[in-house]
C-alpha cells in the first residue's frame, strides 16, 4: 500500500496567497494561488503520493504564528513541515511602529520549532528565508535596518535544528537583477506570479528526493 506524505506549509500572506478567501477551492483545494499550489501541482505531475496542506495566514508575525501553532501545525502531524515567516516582523516596524527585535524573533521562532521537533516525527523540517526586493526609496534601508538580522536568524536556526534552508533572499535578489523587480515582486514584499513560481521551483529542486 502506498503511504501518503503530508506536506504542511505555514507562514504569512506569502504562503496564504488567498487560500482563506477561496471557500469553493477554486484556487486548488484551499491551497491559495501561490507557491504552495504550484508545489502541489509539481508533485502531482511527478505522481508523488502527497497530501498538501496550507495554513498560512496573511499578516502574521512570528508571535501570531506561535499563537495558532498547536492547531495549525501540531494537530496536523505533518511528515514534512515547511515554514516561511519573518517579513511582517520587519514590515510592521515600518508601517505600524510594531518592532520585533532579532532576539525576540529568534526566541519565538525557537519555541515553535522546539515544540514541533519534540512532539512530531518529522521526515524533514524546511525553513524558508524571509526576503525583500526594494521597489520604493524607503525600502532600500529596510535590509540593513532590520531584515538582514532576521534572515541571519533563520540561517542560524536551520543549522541549529538540522533543517533544510531555502535561501530565498539571494535568489530573489539575483532574479530581480537579471529580469527586473517586477518579474518577481509586486510591492517589495509580496511575490508576483513569477515570484511564486520561483519559490516553488527552488523548493522542489531542494526537496524532491525527500517527498
VOPAGU-2260 file (C-alpha; in pm, 1 decimal, decimal comma):
REM VOPAGU-2260
SITE   aa  ch    i         X         Y         Z
SITE  UNK   A    0       0,0       0,0       0,0
SITE  UNK   A    1     131,4     343,3     -92,1
SITE  UNK   A    2     194,8     563,5     210,4
SITE  UNK   A    3      88,9     924,0     164,0
SITE  UNK   A    4     324,6    1200,9     274,3
SITE  UNK   A    5     169,5    1506,6     437,8
SITE  UNK   A    6     338,4    1831,6     336,9
SITE  UNK   A    7     241,8    2122,6     561,7
SITE  UNK   A    8     320,7    2479,0     460,1
SITE  UNK   A    9     266,3    2754,4     714,3
SITE  UNK   A   10     354,6    3119,9     746,6
SITE  UNK   A   11     216,1    3457,7     645,6
SITE  UNK   A   12      44,2    3603,7     338,2
SITE  UNK   A   13     310,2    3474,8     100,7
SITE  UNK   A   14     208,6    3122,1     197,4
SITE  UNK   A   15    -160,3    3209,5     242,4
SITE  UNK   A   16    -186,9    3354,5    -110,5
SITE  UNK   A   17    -564,6    3382,0     -96,8
SITE  UNK   A   18    -643,4    3038,9      42,2
SITE  UNK   A   19    -871,9    3172,9     318,9
SITE  UNK   A   20   -1088,9    3362,0      68,9
SITE  UNK   A   21   -1128,6    3056,0    -152,7
SITE  UNK   A   22   -1404,7    2850,1      15,7
SITE  UNK   A   23   -1500,4    2666,3    -302,2
SITE  UNK   A   24   -1147,5    2550,3    -372,7
SITE  UNK   A   25   -1127,6    2744,4    -699,6
SITE  UNK   A   26    -758,8    2809,9    -639,6
SITE  UNK   A   27    -674,1    2446,3    -581,2
SITE  UNK   A   28    -838,9    2292,4    -276,0
SITE  UNK   A   29    -783,2    2589,2     -42,7
SITE  UNK   A   30    -413,5    2590,4    -121,9
SITE  UNK   A   31    -423,5    2951,0    -240,4
SITE  UNK   A   32    -285,2    3082,3    -564,5
SITE  UNK   A   33      81,2    3096,8    -467,9
SITE  UNK   A   34     386,5    2877,9    -432,4
SITE  UNK   A   35     205,1    2610,7    -227,4
SITE  UNK   A   36     -42,6    2536,8    -505,1
SITE  UNK   A   37     242,0    2527,4    -755,3
SITE  UNK   A   38     433,6    2276,6    -543,1
SITE  UNK   A   39     119,0    2062,4    -520,0
SITE  UNK   A   40      89,3    2072,9    -898,8
SITE  UNK   A   41     454,7    1975,5    -943,2
SITE  UNK   A   42     409,5    1684,8    -701,4
SITE  UNK   A   43     103,5    1569,1    -894,6
SITE  UNK   A   44     292,3    1578,9   -1223,5
SITE  UNK   A   45     562,2    1363,0   -1066,1
SITE  UNK   A   46     292,2    1128,2    -931,4
SITE  UNK   A   47     408,5    1175,5    -574,2
SITE  UNK   A   48     165,0    1037,0    -312,3
SITE  UNK   A   49     127,7    1355,0    -110,3
SITE  UNK   A   50    -134,5    1548,4      79,5
SITE  UNK   A   51     -54,8    1919,6      68,2
SITE  UNK   A   52    -188,0    2140,2     348,9
SITE  UNK   A   53    -163,1    2520,1     366,8
SITE  UNK   A   54    -213,6    2702,3     698,7
SITE  UNK   A   55     -59,2    3035,4     603,0
SITE  UNK   A   56    -236,3    3345,0     738,9
SITE  UNK   A   57    -185,3    3687,5     587,4
SITE  UNK   A   58     -36,6    3948,6     818,2
SITE  UNK   A   59     112,2    3703,5    1066,7
SITE  UNK   A   60     427,8    3778,1    1258,9
SITE  UNK   A   61     610,0    3505,0    1448,1
SITE  UNK   A   62     410,8    3581,4    1762,5
SITE  UNK   A   63      85,1    3531,6    1568,7
SITE  UNK   A   64     203,2    3203,7    1421,2
SITE  UNK   A   65     302,9    3085,3    1768,1
SITE  UNK   A   66     -49,2    3157,9    1894,4
SITE  UNK   A   67    -200,1    2915,2    1642,2
SITE  UNK   A   68      89,2    2666,6    1625,8
SITE  UNK   A   69     -92,4    2393,6    1819,6
SITE  UNK   A   70    -395,3    2387,8    1588,1
SITE  UNK   A   71    -234,0    2477,3    1257,1
SITE  UNK   A   72      81,7    2266,7    1288,2
SITE  UNK   A   73      91,5    2024,0    1580,3
SITE  UNK   A   74    -255,9    1877,3    1535,2
SITE  UNK   A   75    -196,2    1818,9    1163,3
SITE  UNK   A   76     108,6    1599,7    1235,4
SITE  UNK   A   77     289,3    1655,0     905,6
SITE  UNK   A   78     568,2    1441,8     768,6
SITE  UNK   A   79     738,7    1745,9     617,8
SITE  UNK   A   80     695,8    2088,3     777,9
SITE  UNK   A   81     781,8    2396,8     572,7
SITE  UNK   A   82     784,2    2737,3     744,6
SITE  UNK   A   83     817,5    3084,9     593,4
SITE  UNK   A   84     776,0    3365,1     846,9
SITE  UNK   A   85     950,8    3690,0     931,9
SITE  UNK   A   86     876,7    3955,2     673,9
SITE  UNK   A   87     591,8    4100,5     880,8
SITE  UNK   A   88     817,8    4110,6    1186,3
SITE  UNK   A   89    1012,0    4361,2     976,3
SITE  UNK   A   90     725,0    4529,9     791,9
SITE  UNK   A   91     514,5    4612,2    1099,2
SITE  UNK   A   92     807,3    4818,4    1229,2
SITE  UNK   A   93     788,7    5047,6     928,4
SITE  UNK   A   94     414,9    5061,0     862,4
SITE  UNK   A   95     276,7    5036,4    1217,1
SITE  UNK   A   96     560,2    5106,1    1458,6
SITE  UNK   A   97     548,6    4749,6    1596,7
SITE  UNK   A   98     909,6    4640,3    1630,6
SITE  UNK   A   99    1031,6    4283,9    1676,1
SITE  UNK   A  100    1399,7    4261,9    1761,5
SITE  UNK   A  101    1616,4    3989,4    1613,7
SITE  UNK   A  102    1645,3    3838,0    1961,9
SITE  UNK   A  103    1267,2    3830,9    2005,2
SITE  UNK   A  104    1229,5    3685,4    1657,1
SITE  UNK   A  105    1480,1    3410,6    1737,2
SITE  UNK   A  106    1318,2    3328,8    2070,8
SITE  UNK   A  107     964,4    3299,8    1933,0
SITE  UNK   A  108    1073,1    3101,5    1627,6
SITE  UNK   A  109    1273,4    2867,1    1851,5
SITE  UNK   A  110     973,0    2796,2    2073,3
SITE  UNK   A  111     774,2    2684,2    1768,7
SITE  UNK   A  112    1049,7    2463,6    1634,4
SITE  UNK   A  113    1121,8    2313,0    1976,0
SITE  UNK   A  114     756,8    2216,1    2011,5
SITE  UNK   A  115     743,8    2061,8    1666,0
SITE  UNK   A  116    1062,8    1862,5    1698,0
SITE  UNK   A  117     986,1    1738,2    2048,1
SITE  UNK   A  118     640,6    1602,3    1964,4
SITE  UNK   A  119     626,0    1531,0    1591,8
SITE  UNK   A  120     800,8    1266,1    1386,5
SITE  UNK   A  121     919,2    1485,8    1103,1
SITE  UNK   A  122    1089,6    1344,9     799,7
SITE  UNK   A  123    1216,3    1692,7     720,7
SITE  UNK   A  124    1192,6    2046,3     856,7
SITE  UNK   A  125    1223,5    2319,5     594,8
SITE  UNK   A  126    1286,8    2687,1     673,0
SITE  UNK   A  127    1239,6    2946,8     400,5
SITE  UNK   A  128    1413,3    3280,7     441,1
SITE  UNK   A  129    1207,8    3598,3     452,8
SITE  UNK   A  130    1304,7    3828,8     169,5
SITE  UNK   A  131    1267,5    4181,9      37,5
SITE  UNK   A  132    1317,6    4325,0    -310,8
SITE  UNK   A  133    1313,4    4704,5    -264,1
SITE  UNK   A  134    1084,3    4885,6    -506,8
SITE  UNK   A  135    1044,4    5217,7    -321,6
SITE  UNK   A  136    1307,9    5458,4    -195,9
SITE  UNK   A  137    1232,4    5395,5     171,9
SITE  UNK   A  138    1257,0    5017,7     131,7
SITE  UNK   A  139    1623,4    5038,3      35,2
SITE  UNK   A  140    1724,5    5075,3     402,1
SITE  UNK   A  141    1495,3    4803,3     536,0
SITE  UNK   A  142    1751,1    4528,4     479,9
SITE  UNK   A  143    2029,1    4684,9     683,4
SITE  UNK   A  144    1793,1    4844,0     936,5
SITE  UNK   A  145    1604,1    4525,4    1014,5
SITE  UNK   A  146    1559,2    4230,5     779,3
SITE  UNK   A  147    1920,0    4119,9     736,1
SITE  UNK   A  148    1943,8    4031,3    1105,8
SITE  UNK   A  149    1626,2    3823,4    1084,3
SITE  UNK   A  150    1748,2    3643,9     772,2
SITE  UNK   A  151    2063,0    3551,9     965,1
SITE  UNK   A  152    1846,3    3420,7    1248,8
SITE  UNK   A  153    1668,4    3185,9    1007,2
SITE  UNK   A  154    2002,5    3067,4     871,0
SITE  UNK   A  155    2128,1    3004,7    1224,3
SITE  UNK   A  156    1810,7    2819,0    1320,1
SITE  UNK   A  157    1840,7    2596,5    1014,1
SITE  UNK   A  158    2186,2    2490,9    1131,1
SITE  UNK   A  159    2082,7    2452,4    1495,4
SITE  UNK   A  160    1776,0    2239,9    1417,3
SITE  UNK   A  161    1932,3    2049,7    1125,5
SITE  UNK   A  162    1666,2    2192,1     895,2
SITE  UNK   A  163    1676,6    2236,5     520,5
SITE  UNK   A  164    1725,3    2604,4     433,6
SITE  UNK   A  165    1570,2    2760,0     124,0
SITE  UNK   A  166    1776,2    3081,5      75,4
SITE  UNK   A  167    1512,8    3297,2     -89,6
SITE  UNK   A  168    1659,5    3640,4     -26,3
SITE  UNK   A  169    1962,6    3591,3    -250,3
SITE  UNK   A  170    1752,3    3400,8    -503,4
SITE  UNK   A  171    1504,1    3687,8    -538,2
SITE  UNK   A  172    1780,9    3947,6    -548,8
SITE  UNK   A  173    1956,8    3764,5    -831,7
SITE  UNK   A  174    1637,1    3718,4   -1032,3
SITE  UNK   A  175    1541,6    4083,9    -983,5
SITE  UNK   A  176    1881,9    4193,5   -1111,5
SITE  UNK   A  177    1854,4    3965,2   -1412,1
SITE  UNK   A  178    1494,8    4028,8   -1518,0
SITE  UNK   A  179    1378,7    4334,1   -1322,5
SITE  UNK   A  180    1197,7    4352,6    -986,6
SITE  UNK   A  181     850,9    4343,5   -1145,2
SITE  UNK   A  182     917,6    3991,8   -1272,2
SITE  UNK   A  183     926,0    3852,2    -918,1
SITE  UNK   A  184     773,2    4103,8    -676,1
SITE  UNK   A  185     469,3    4329,2    -651,6
SITE  UNK   A  186     535,4    4571,7    -366,0
SITE  UNK   A  187     878,0    4473,4    -237,7
SITE  UNK   A  188     734,3    4200,2     -15,1
SITE  UNK   A  189     462,8    4003,3    -196,0
SITE  UNK   A  190     574,9    3787,4    -488,6
SITE  UNK   A  191     424,5    3820,0    -832,5
SITE  UNK   A  192     309,9    3505,8   -1011,8
SITE  UNK   A  193     666,4    3472,9   -1136,1
SITE  UNK   A  194     796,6    3507,3    -781,4
SITE  UNK   A  195     569,8    3232,1    -653,5
SITE  UNK   A  196     687,8    3013,8    -940,2
SITE  UNK   A  197    1047,4    3088,1    -840,7
SITE  UNK   A  198     982,5    2978,0    -481,2
SITE  UNK   A  199     803,7    2661,9    -591,8
SITE  UNK   A  200    1078,0    2558,7    -833,4
SITE  UNK   A  201    1351,1    2613,4    -575,6
SITE  UNK   A  202    1160,1    2432,1    -301,5
SITE  UNK   A  203    1103,0    2135,0    -529,2
SITE  UNK   A  204    1461,8    2132,7    -653,4
SITE  UNK   A  205    1588,7    2109,6    -297,0
SITE  UNK   A  206    1320,2    1880,2    -158,9
SITE  UNK   A  207    1215,6    1644,8    -440,2
SITE  UNK   A  208    1416,3    1349,2    -312,9
SITE  UNK   A  209    1259,2    1381,1      33,7
SITE  UNK   A  210     898,0    1397,0     -83,1
